[in-house]
């Protein structure tokens, strides 16, 4: 096990900056996921740690050793790639032990390490099989075992589950968590799949355009994103974003207003801000569920419904027009659209006129220009008189007066 530290690491390819002044510290025994969109620099960051790519600037330390100029074989790391890349003419035992045999370890040591690794990844009884006799998940476990026998200080995993089917990916996520607990070693894992990052990691490092945006535990990234990019990237479907202008009593947008206490915010009335609200924090009026701190009622029309089994995604239009052909991400950024999540037994249908309200305690505010976070959750005005339908005024009065949900 070892701590990994990147100090001001930059990687340039002529006029392209793949990694930009990356400062990153990963603790001994920690499971950290590097996430971000394609081309953001997460794989390049991992390759610089592995020694496959030499950084243009900066230093990389593993444990107490500066490994910036060391070759990969001397860094104490083992890597698992997206492409499983087993030797097709070798059985499982020979695939797992190949690196040890190449380094001329004693046969007794090789046998002991292969037995231990195969036990860890549950390959008992399969050591004499050929790769084409294994399932995709079993082949990936062979690749992981091949890394385990190295007994490295750090495991580097570059999208190792990307080529597996959806059901097998879920199973292998559990296997990797179990592996981490059993080995108690440092794991750095690259993925674009935020579900993998949220479920497996101790911390998530969100990267965009080569820059580290935030590194925090998964729920902190979800509930307290550092900026608009993190807020939009973490969470599926994406957070809704609405542009507006701060007023003395809250936020004014093209299609609705939200009243809240603006005191203490690092912005002033008249400033342009972006409001973010997640689909699960939008509630239909007159349902059993209600927000902790209700906004004024917003009139909308349902456009498209997406039943997901345990919930239904409802696309809302705020100006009576259809949403057209949009992805969920496009809808979340459209000025006349909101995406709401409701229970699967909801009676909402397409083209319904609905009234919804936002949970003010879950509203996020971001600076319009920089995208930096201003606030996570806003408070009701002490003398707020939000307009409300008769069915919700009682609950809203309780919330605004500091009831149990506040």
Secondary structure, DSSP 8 states (H G I E B T S, - for coil): ---EEEEEEEEEETTEEEEEEEEEEE-TT-EEEEE-STTSSHHHHHHHHHTSS--SEEEEEETTEE-TTS-GGGTTEEEE-SS----TTSBHHHHHHHHHHHTT--HHHHHHHHHHHHHHTT-TT-TT-BGGGS-HHHHHHHHHHHHHTT--SEEEEESTTTTS-HHHHHHHHHHHHHHHHHH--EEEEEES-HHHHHHH-SEEEEEETTEEEEEE-HHHHHHS-SBHHHHHHSSSS--EEEEEEEETTEEE-SS-EEE---TT-SS-TT-EEEEEE-GGGEEETTSS---SSB---EEEEEEEEEE-SS-EEEEEESSS----S--HHHHHH-TTEEEEEE-TT----TT-EEEEEEBGGG-EEEETTT-BEEEES----TT------TTTHHHHHHHHTT-TT-
